[in-house]
Amino acid sequence: MLLSNWNNYPRIEAKLEDLRTEGQALQMLEMNRYCIPRGLGRSYGDCSMNRFVISTPKFCRFISMDSNRGILECEAGASLEHILRVIIPRGWFLPVTPGTSHVTLGGAIASDVHGKNHHLHGAFGSHVLDLRLLTPRGDILNCSRDKDHDIFEAVCGGMGLLGLILSARIRLVPLESVFIRQKTLPAKDLDELMGFFQEYQAGTYSVAWMDCLQKGKKLGRGLFMLGEHCRAGEAPHAELLPPATGGARLPFTPPCRALTNPGIKAFNSLYYTLNSRRKGRSVTDLKSFFYPLDGLRDWNQLYGPQGFLQYQFVLPRCSSGAGLQKILQHIHSFGLHPYLAVLKLLGPGQGPLSFPMPGYTLALDFPIRAGLFSLLNTLDRVVLNLGGRIYLAKDARMQKDMLWQGYPRIKEFLNLKKRLDPENKLSSLQSRRLGICQNPY
Ligand SMILES: Cc1cc2nc3c(=O)[nH]c(=O)nc-3n(C[C@H](O)[C@H](O)[C@H](O)COP(=O)(O)OP(=O)(O)OC[C@H]3O[C@@H](n4cnc5c(N)ncnc54)[C@H](O)[C@@H]3O)c2cc1C
């Protein structure tokens, strides 16, 4: 089949085989010379792509749930959406969640995903108690912070290259209601936007939408959003109902890119103005706050058949202000604007290939068109010179030096790779492009 991840770039011919049982997992690893695990393909790029792919979403049994202590164990293919349906009615929530619930437990661990609370609560891996890993040699390792600590840390963010995560136990957080108290603050420029992150850094969830089409005095203007879980007494109703599943589908497949620069500029201005007027406090539900894009199931098709790239980088806190300005200026000078820009504050990272570091991360969605790769190469230099790095789960094009300089613990990872997978059996298009694996495609 023709395979691509969420951003529809790149696309390759691949053979996908559904994993249903642990026994099959071993057989698949034995039978296929080079392969990579894949969850729901919500990464933007080629990290879960290879000619042979172990598809995990059907490997999704719930193994145990301790409703008193909030500890859940499931197979790696279980989706966060499914997990939420089980845990919310029991009064628990995910300690960390990305901006979509359509990712698997294995994918969330392998990318060590972060949420809007990273500055306080760390990434997904910080809440994994232990996991079972099938190595390419056929061993099943039970790893945790106490046992095989180095492997455990490296698997969180290890992009599926050290072994197939079979199952994991995660610690949940208590939930009193399915509502979020949200505060929205308009920021007239980048300084004000970053000032809000600083001022509200004790707040649980924070995120900002940025209007990247503005220049001059309005450069980096945006909307800062802060969220806290409502206590039981504050919520509009007391029932613990999980977010509604599914979402509307596009009524047609756009023949070419449906989004255009003038359209986005008009939308951004309207969005900013309306939300600036409505600024202040509101109460919203979990889906609207955490998963706003899950309401339109195939929004990625709006970018048309050529797909899009998400460029997500992090800059150390000390260089973030000047760095973000530089990045926005380069974007303007190339005349290629992102259609969506989301800014978050991160805290320290954990594993050798985990993305987070204390600083600001900006995620930019660009339609693929002439000049884009050249712009992103220019942005790479800014990011690298300022001590930042690119998120591997959002990467489809960076070159080897971005990995080797941006992730200073790469050698640690490669030593583990040599130990657990000396033949580089687990490899992706990305791992070959970045020089982690040298084997042929
Ligand atoms: C709308 C949207 C919003 C997002 N928001 C965020 C966000 O806020 N924060 C964030 O961090 N990310 C975010 N992401 C990215 C997404 O959370 C990650 O890319 C996640 O890893 C995708 O999980 P998946 O199950 O789809 O895995 P895939 O995309 O299929 O694979 C991702 C990686 O996990 C590996 N993998 C998958 N399953 C296993 C397994 N069982 N064992 C070993 N390795 C495995 C794959 O080999 C690959 O390297 C977002 C994505 C979308 C589409």
The ligand as a Tripos MOL2 file, in Angstrom:
@<TRIPOS>MOLECULE
LIG
   53    58     1     0     0
SMALL
NO_CHARGES

@<TRIPOS>ATOM
      1 C1         -3.1080   16.9510   15.5900 C.3       1 LIG1
      2 C2         -1.8370   16.4530   16.2290 C.ar      1 LIG1
      3 C3         -1.4190   17.0520   17.4080 C.ar      1 LIG1
      4 C4         -0.2450   16.6190   18.0270 C.ar      1 LIG1
      5 N1          0.1480   17.2210   19.1780 N.ar      1 LIG1
      6 C5          1.2790   16.8180   19.7980 C.ar      1 LIG1
      7 C6          1.6790   17.4030   21.0170 C.ar      1 LIG1
      8 O1          1.0080   18.2980   21.5570 O.2       1 LIG1
      9 N2          2.8120   16.9460   21.6040 N.ar      1 LIG1
     10 C7          3.5580   15.9370   21.0500 C.ar      1 LIG1
     11 O2          4.5810   15.5670   21.6480 O.2       1 LIG1
     12 N3          3.1980   15.3580   19.8930 N.ar      1 LIG1
     13 C8          2.0790   15.7710   19.2540 C.ar      1 LIG1
     14 N4          1.6910   15.1660   18.0890 N.ar      1 LIG1
     15 C9          2.5230   14.0900   17.5410 C.3       1 LIG1
     16 C10         2.1170   12.6900   18.0480 C.3       1 LIG1
     17 O3          1.6970   12.7530   19.3860 O.3       1 LIG1
     18 C11         3.3260   11.7690   17.9970 C.3       1 LIG1
     19 O4          3.8820   11.7600   16.7220 O.3       1 LIG1
     20 C12         2.9890   10.3210   18.4000 C.3       1 LIG1
     21 O5          4.1720    9.6030   18.5070 O.3       1 LIG1
     22 C13         2.1010    9.6290   17.3740 C.3       1 LIG1
     23 O6          1.7490    8.3440   17.8690 O.3       1 LIG1
     24 P1          1.2690    7.1910   16.8830 P.3       1 LIG1
     25 O7          0.6580    6.1160   17.7000 O.co2     1 LIG1
     26 O8          0.4630    7.7460   15.7920 O.co2     1 LIG1
     27 O9          2.6810    6.6540   16.3560 O.3       1 LIG1
     28 P2          3.3520    6.7150   14.8980 P.3       1 LIG1
     29 O10         3.2420    8.0730   14.3590 O.co2     1 LIG1
     30 O11         2.8300    5.6070   14.0750 O.co2     1 LIG1
     31 O12         4.8710    6.4020   15.3070 O.3       1 LIG1
     32 C14         5.6230    7.3450   16.0270 C.3       1 LIG1
     33 C15         6.9210    6.6770   16.5280 C.3       1 LIG1
     34 O13         6.5930    5.7010   17.5090 O.3       1 LIG1
     35 C16         7.1750    4.4380   17.1890 C.3       1 LIG1
     36 N5          6.2710    3.4090   17.7210 N.ar      1 LIG1
     37 C17         4.9230    3.3190   17.5610 C.ar      1 LIG1
     38 N6          4.4660    2.2450   18.2380 N.ar      1 LIG1
     39 C18         5.5250    1.6400   18.8190 C.ar      1 LIG1
     40 C19         5.7050    0.4760   19.6320 C.ar      1 LIG1
     41 N7          4.6850   -0.2970   20.0110 N.pl3     1 LIG1
     42 N8          6.9630    0.1610   20.0370 N.ar      1 LIG1
     43 C20         8.0300    0.9370   19.6900 C.ar      1 LIG1
     44 N9          7.9120    2.0260   18.9300 N.ar      1 LIG1
     45 C21         6.6760    2.3820   18.4980 C.ar      1 LIG1
     46 C22         7.2790    4.4410   15.6750 C.3       1 LIG1
     47 O14         8.2700    3.5460   15.2050 O.3       1 LIG1
     48 C23         7.6660    5.9150   15.4190 C.3       1 LIG1
     49 O15         9.0430    6.0800   15.5710 O.3       1 LIG1
     50 C24         0.5240   15.5580   17.4450 C.ar      1 LIG1
     51 C25         0.0860   14.9620   16.2610 C.ar      1 LIG1
     52 C26        -1.0850   15.4030   15.6650 C.ar      1 LIG1
     53 C27        -1.5420   14.7360   14.3850 C.3       1 LIG1
@<TRIPOS>BOND
     1     1     2 1
     2     2     3 ar
     3     2    52 ar
     4     3     4 ar
     5     4     5 ar
     6     4    50 ar
     7     5     6 ar
     8     6     7 ar
     9     6    13 1
    10     7     8 2
    11     7     9 ar
    12     9    10 ar
    13    10    11 2
    14    10    12 ar
    15    12    13 ar
    16    13    14 ar
    17    14    15 1
    18    14    50 ar
    19    15    16 1
    20    16    17 1
    21    16    18 1
    22    18    19 1
    23    18    20 1
    24    20    21 1
    25    20    22 1
    26    22    23 1
    27    23    24 1
    28    24    25 2
    29    24    26 1
    30    24    27 1
    31    27    28 1
    32    28    29 2
    33    28    30 1
    34    28    31 1
    35    31    32 1
    36    32    33 1
    37    33    34 1
    38    33    48 1
    39    34    35 1
    40    35    36 1
    41    35    46 1
    42    36    37 ar
    43    36    45 ar
    44    37    38 ar
    45    38    39 ar
    46    39    40 ar
    47    39    45 ar
    48    40    41 1
    49    40    42 ar
    50    42    43 ar
    51    43    44 ar
    52    44    45 ar
    53    46    47 1
    54    46    48 1
    55    48    49 1
    56    50    51 ar
    57    51    52 ar
    58    52    53 1
@<TRIPOS>SUBSTRUCTURE
     1 LIG1         1 GROUP 0 **** ****
